[in-house]
Structure formats: C-alpha cells, structure tokens
Amino acid sequence: MAECPVCGCDVEYKDVELGELLNCPDCGSDLEVTKVDPITIAKAPEEEEDWGE
C-alpha cells in the first residue's frame, strides 16, 4: 500500500510500473507512480487539451 498525497488514504496496488496511473479509492484523485522501490506516488499532472494543434 501507498499513501495518497492528496487525502492520506491507503492506495492498494499490485505489480505497478514507473509512470503507471492509479486512482485513489477515497478522494478519486488520479495518481502517478513516481518510484517503484519503494513505491512512491504523486498527484498525476492534469492533461491539457491541445485543441488540434
């Protein structure tokens, strides 16, 4: 388990890879795996629309 950086809830995971996206079961935040040994997660960056550029 890892701790959600937004709300502090425990986030369960299995066999994750660097850059993989997870979802917090408590607050619903999108989280990104930033380190795999030990597991570290951070709030995923917001995707911006490119408006066809």
N, C-alpha and C positions, 0 to 999 in steps of 0.2 A: 504494500500500500504506500501511497504518497499523499502528501497533504496539499489540498487545493490552495494556491496562493491568493485566491480571491476571498473564500469564505472559511478556510481552515478545515473543511470536511475531508474525511479519508476517501481517496480515489483508488479503486481497485484496478489492477491491470494484470495482463498475462503476456509474456514474451513480446515486449514492445521494442521498437526500433527508434533510433535517433530521428527526430523530426515528426514522429507519429503524432496524430491528434487524438486526444481523449476528451471526454465530456464529464464534467462534474455532476454526480447524481443529485447533489443538493441544490446548488445555485444555477446549474445549467451552463456554466461558462465553458467555452472552448479552450482546451489546454494543450500545450505542445511539449513533447518530451525533449528536454534540452541536454540531458546527460543520461547515460544508461547504467553506469556502475559507480556509485549507487544512482538509482532513478531520481532525477530532478525534473520537475515540471514547472512551466511558467504559463501565464496567460498568453494564448495564441494571438498573434498580431491580427488586427482587423483587415479583412480583404477589402480593397478599394476597387470600385468599378472602373474599367478602362474606357468606357463609353466608345468602344470600337476603334480605339487608337492603335 
